Amino acid sequence: MVSYTAIMQAIQNMNEEREQAVSCVCCGGMRVVKNGKSRNGRQRFLCRECGKSFTETTGSVIMYSHQSLHAWKRVIKDTFAGATLSDTASAIGVSVNTALSMRHKVMHAIQRNAMDTGISFKGSNETAETYFLESFKGTRLDTAMKRAPRKRGTNGKRLVSAEDVCVCAVIGEENRCYAASVNKAIPTESDLEKVYGGRLSKDAVLLCLDERYAFLQKYCVVSRVAEVEKVSGLHGYMRMRVNAISHGVATKYLNRYMAAFSAAYGKDASAAASKVFSVITDRNGMFASNMDLRTKDLLVF
């Protein structure tokens, strides 16, 4: 005879299954049943209402990928840990070029998520800008664009020049970070507006080193201080990660890398990786082809 406890447990399980029910990506119907698995191990579903079949990743960033979910988890983990592409490629059994494309898909999803969700800051926050030398890595330049080679990777100038790409960064409570570039050399008020506009709550306090941030008082309280240790630590982390990459990072992809570094800095590695994994597997319409990765959401001056 079945016990009362067993019956109640079965009812609870049924309710949980209904809450987690999968809807059809084509018609939105709820009469969906499992329909085996694909060759790469992903669960397939069949809609009883429209007759269409789909997988658990249809409509997500990785919907056309032939790689397993385990491989994508490894790519996310290695991206945050700063592992080389060769190590990642060997671990999941793909070429270096494939590993590079997978890494860019992950970073592009992080960048789009930060842009679409609109990261906002409350409480006490620190901000400052840092600079990276402009890089045309991987790009064939016209004769008119070519310049004399830099000595040991520097531009030979102590002051900020037109070859320096400005990255504005802000860090708040619980290491909530955002870093982006919109200009070269010293940022103007319009440049700062593009970075901070809409991201500062009225009850936020912005600590900065320079008076150029004073106009942001229309959004929050702005206070000038002698030093900003937290954001300096973020700058150091971003610079260390960029320098660790062979021959640096192409400037057109700089914001993509800054988004990834901001998502990883000061966070629990496992929790951060889990959050990014949910971003790339959710049906959020952020799919980008390899051509999109090379042409969209790039930093262009």
PyMOL commands that set and color helices and strands:
alter all, ss='L'
color gray80, all
select helices_A, chain A and resi 4-19+69-81+85-92+96-117+143-145+173-175+189-196+211-218+229-244+251-264+269-281+290-295
alter helices_A, ss='H'
color red, helices_A
select strands_A, chain A and resi 32-37+43-47+53-55+124-133+164-171+177-184+205-208+221-224
alter strands_A, ss='S'
color yellow, strands_A
deselect
rebuild
show_as cartoon
